[in-house]
């Protein structure tokens, strides 16, 4: 579940192993590039942490972030 905190949408995704986490990151990367809206993220083994906000709007959560978060959720 996404949570809004510190002017960001945040979510941690957990997978079976690194390969699944990395495959997810590739899919998210392609999706983000298509929407021209790129997340801050990190990965350690089977966990992927994603944070979304819109720099051009003053680093706040906007409809662009909500749209990307919903699209990311559909990848699961």
Helices and strands as residue ranges (DSSP letters): E 3-5, E 8-14, H 18-35, E 40-44, E 47-52, G 55-57, H 63-73
